[in-house]
Amino acid sequence: MPKHIVRLILILVAVLAVAAIAKPILTVDSFYRFGHYRANSVPEIAAQEPVYQTPRYCYGCHTERRAQWSAGSHKTVTCEVCHGPATGHPQSGKLPIPTDAVKLCTLCHEAMPGRPKSQPQIQVAEHSGGQQCTVCHNPHSPKISSAATKVSGDAAAGKQRAAACASCHGAAGISPNESWPSLAGQSAPYLVRILSAYKSGDQTDPIMTPLAKELSATDIQNLAAFYARLSCKSADGSKSGGDAAAGKALAKNCAACHGETGSGGNPAWPKLAAQKPGYLVNVLKAFRAGLRKDPMMAGVARGLSDTDIANLAAFYAAQNCQSTK
Amino acid sequence: MTKESKPTLAARRAFLTKLGGAATCAAAGAAALAAIPGASAKTEPAADGAAFPTKDYDWTKHQWGFGVDATKCIGCLRCVEACKRENDVPANAHQFRTWVERYVHLEGDDEVHIDSQQDPVNIEASGSEKTFRFANRYKDAKVYKAFFVPKLCNHCTHPACVQVCPTGATYRTEDGVVLIDHGYCIGCRYCVQACPYGARYFNEEQGVSDKCTWCYHRITKGLQPACVEVCPVGARIFGDQRDKESPISLFIRNNRVQVLRPETGNAPNVFYVGIDKEVN
């Protein structure tokens, strides 16, 4: 055999020998255990620590929030979706409470082509007038007063109890004077809410507070059921100082909660149509001055002048209270 | 075909025979050497016969699967943010383990408009490359049809990415998850090219390929993947296909599901409901 071929063979053999020896030395033990990969990399990857901890981790301490959250419509939105991953909490500090609710909530609730119809969606520009969502909605249970919309009072029992209210609010719930509100046809959940607020002291009034303190929870339900069923009375032509047409333009800002003409909207909020204009003026001024407390109304009333208030009162007083808008 | 003379062919055959013999001898010698204790790299602890890969988790008892119900997706991109934080994915708008696509058909326009969170318009809407949001860019357009589609690694039964990896740095586990061994990845990016779904990205900082692991560190601890955990509408479904009552088994059984690009032969394990033919 020619010399150069022999050399070539020797070199090849040497290379193969080195490769064959080197391979098992350089290959880690676990490499071929399950296949052409390093088996020990699997437990290495599995050993990474989870960052998102699941709501079970939060339940341990936040029992109150859990009860509220798990009963509400946001129960599919877990804690860490809004508050961020809980790893390190509470040892290394508090989790963020989102401050810009509009930015956060609209990630899911801005009306957008492509979102399924079942998803609750809003026109951001029209919905809140720039208010933060949390002014009206509790993020842990965002449906507004879903628990309070069910009023199961006995109207007949309420009628008897209402005898004591008749001197100011009228026997048929139509107030005989300008200062006190008419109650006939008012939304029952709102009546329950406001009476309960007088009773608890969240809302105060020199006349209403002592009266409401004597009412039991059942009395409140019964009274609300009674007044809600009475037939309201539309504008009797009583004139107030305001300009109803100017009030109508302003009232667009109120429509999201109180309905277009003050009769629609969420039952948790009062109907305003055909209400006594003097009463409406007093209440708005009380909100503006901070005498009557409500986070939403305080913000709304702050920007109103005396003329605006008179105009709004005139507009709502002149509306048909049988409407559903 | 060119004809070769017989003597040349015979010589070549003889040479190859000798070469083969030499190689066999060398291999035998090497095998003998390798048998000597201590000759091979004992750099890793020997496995202890118990459950693998962790002592509480036996991968032979599971076969994971993932479902996407595109009819439920609202495009909130919470999954994308959660995935990034869970898995330390670079905080920019262009590298993802999971993403969401939006498909929009406009009236009188045959072309489908597709964007994802890395579209410049959507980056601008979110205000940062670290948070994600779909811009309401079709608010005033006449939209004929629109929907969102979450995407991620399909954890294929016959993954092309594993086939092309020259170093064995990516592989399919016994429980049906395609993983990457970052210690063995040489950063050649063959796998990024091979994946028909664009599920892999290259991590320049670490010089390795990266992709979704179905949060292997979570599922082996009995948790759900982070994207499934945070999805507020249940558009992402995960579970064990071996368990006939698991969410994924029920999802596959109760829906007419499809996979993306079945013609590639990769046999994906992410099952979709509610997508159009444009989605692939």
Interface residues (C-beta under 8 A of the other chain):
Chain A: I5 I9 L12 V13 L16 A17 A19 A20 I21 K23 P24 I25 L26 T27 V28 D29 S30 F31 R33 F34 G35 H36 Y37 R38 A39 N40 S41 V42 P43 E44 I45 A46 A47 Q48 E49 P50 V51 Y52 T54 T76 V77 T78 E80 V81 G84 P85 L107 C108 E110 A111 M112 P113 G114 R115 P116 Q119
Chain B: F15 K18 L19 A22 A23 C25 A26 A27 G29 A30 A31 L33 A34 A39 S40 A41 K42 T43 E44 P45 A46 A47 F52 P53 T54 Y57 W59 T71 K72 C73 I74 G75 C76 L77 R78 A82 R85 E86 R102 Y103 V104 R133 F134 N136 Y138 K139 A141 V143 A146 F147 F148 G168 A169 T170 Y171 T173 E174 L179 D181 G183 Y184 T213 C215 Y216 H217 R218 T220 K221 L223 Q224 A226 E229 V230 P232 V233 G234
